[in-house]
Every structure is written in C-alpha cells, then in structure tokens.
Amino acid sequence: MAFPVMDNSGTAQIKDGQVTFSYMDSWGRAQTETRPLLTPAQIVAMAHARDKRFEAVGEFCRESDESRTERKYIAAQPRLILLRAWALAKGEDRDELAMMLDGNSHHGISDPKWLKANAKAKQTVLADDGKTL
C-alpha cells in the first residue's frame, strides 16, 4: 500500500516545535489551532486508538468532532514525520492512517481565507429528517 494522496488546501505553520493549522469543525465553524508537533510513534498510537474507538461503536458510527480535530492535527504534521509514521504503522493501524489522510476519504487542513468565506453562521448539524442532532 502506497502512502496516501493527501488533500490539504492549507499549509500548516511550523515554529518552535509547534504546528498551527486551520480547518472546518463538524459544526461548520472555522478553527485555527496551535499544538505540539507529534512524533511518528505518537501518530501511530493516535491512529490505533481511533481505529479501536470506531470498532467499539460499530460500523455505522460517525466521526466525532474530537476525532475530526485529531485527524486534522495529524494531517497538519510535516510530510517527513507522516512518512516515518507510515513506515512504523502495520496492519489495521496503517489502514486507519491511510483512511485518515487519503483525499478520497477526507479533506485535510484548510486555507484560512477560504474558511472565513465558507464558515456557516448557523452552528447546528441537521439530520436527514431536518431535526438538529
């Protein structure tokens, strides 16, 4: 399995061991966060934990806002670190990491200017029956 083709329209800023990245949260709000850079082992551990959470809930669960933020955080890491994590990951951990990063599954981090223009004013998510989740 090849390293996934990522779909990051924004660029993370790396400074003093921190990564600053922007993304749209599950509620349609523009978010910018600064967090510590991750090690490859931390990324693999996060992918493993995410996979186990989804397994525990079942196949029809949706991604929580916390899981979405975590995925965006990982997508913001430097490519070299992600390639090292990819080399460390095996089996289901690699499958989960592929799903987290692949542009066919998920969009990565966003351009902050695009976020401002596309953030939703209404901060609710509606189900297909029109009711707020």
C-alpha positions in Angstrom: 0.0 0.0 0.0 1.4 3.4 -1.0 1.4 6.5 1.1 -2.0 8.2 0.7 -2.5 11.3 -1.6 -3.4 14.0 0.9 -5.9 16.8 0.2 -4.6 19.8 2.2 -5.6 23.1 0.6 -4.0 25.0 3.5 -0.4 25.0 4.8 0.5 24.4 8.4 2.9 26.8 10.0 5.7 25.1 12.0 7.6 27.2 14.6 9.4 26.3 17.8 8.1 22.7 17.9 4.5 23.8 17.4 2.2 23.4 14.4 -0.5 25.9 13.6 -3.3 24.7 11.3 -6.8 25.7 10.2 -9.8 23.5 9.5 -13.6 23.5 9.5 -15.0 21.7 12.5 -18.1 19.4 12.5 -20.3 22.4 13.2 -19.2 24.4 10.2 -17.0 26.8 12.2 -13.6 27.9 11.1 -10.9 26.8 13.6 -7.2 27.6 13.9 -5.2 25.7 16.5 -1.6 25.5 17.6 -0.4 22.3 19.1 2.9 20.5 19.6 4.5 18.6 16.7 3.9 14.9 17.0 6.4 12.1 16.8 5.8 9.2 14.3 5.1 6.9 17.2 2.5 9.3 18.6 0.8 9.4 15.2 0.6 5.6 15.0 -0.7 5.4 18.6 -3.4 8.0 17.7 -4.4 6.1 14.6 -4.6 2.9 16.6 -6.7 4.4 19.3 -9.0 6.0 16.7 -9.5 2.6 15.0 -10.3 0.9 18.3 -12.9 3.7 19.1 -14.7 3.1 15.8 -14.6 -0.7 16.2 -16.1 -0.4 19.7 -19.1 1.7 18.4 -19.8 -0.3 15.3 -19.7 0.2 11.5 -22.4 2.9 11.3 -20.9 5.4 13.7 -20.0 8.9 12.6 -16.8 10.8 13.3 -17.0 12.9 16.5 -15.8 16.5 16.5 -12.9 15.4 18.7 -11.9 12.7 16.2 -12.2 15.2 13.3 -9.9 17.6 15.1 -7.4 14.9 15.8 -7.4 13.8 12.2 -6.8 17.4 11.1 -4.0 17.7 13.6 -2.3 14.7 12.1 -2.8 15.9 8.6 -1.0 19.1 9.6 2.2 17.3 10.6 5.3 17.7 8.3 5.3 15.2 5.5 8.6 13.7 6.7 7.1 12.9 10.0 4.0 11.4 8.4 6.2 9.2 6.1 8.1 7.9 9.2 4.7 7.2 10.9 3.6 5.4 7.8 6.7 3.2 7.9 6.0 2.3 11.6 2.3 1.5 11.1 1.3 -2.0 10.4 -1.9 -3.8 9.6 -5.1 -2.1 10.8 -3.1 0.9 12.1 -1.8 1.6 8.6 -5.3 1.1 7.2 -6.7 3.7 9.6 -3.8 6.1 8.9 -4.5 5.7 5.2 -8.2 6.5 5.7 -7.4 9.5 7.9 -5.0 11.0 5.4 -6.3 10.0 1.9 -8.0 12.7 0.0 -10.6 10.2 -1.3 -11.8 9.7 2.3 -11.3 13.1 3.9 -10.2 16.7 3.3 -7.2 17.7 5.3 -6.4 21.1 6.7 -7.9 24.3 5.0 -6.7 27.6 3.8 -7.7 30.2 6.5 -9.0 32.7 3.9 -11.3 30.0 2.4 -12.5 29.1 5.9 -13.6 32.7 6.7 -15.6 32.9 3.5 -17.2 29.4 3.9 -17.9 29.1 7.7 -21.5 28.6 8.4 -23.3 31.1 10.6 -25.8 28.5 11.8 -23.9 26.3 14.2 -26.1 23.2 14.1 -26.0 20.0 12.2 -29.2 18.7 10.8 -30.1 15.0 10.3 -31.9 13.9 7.1 -35.2 14.4 9.0 -34.5 18.1 9.4 -34.0 17.8 13.2 -30.9 19.1 15.0 -28.5 16.4 16.0 
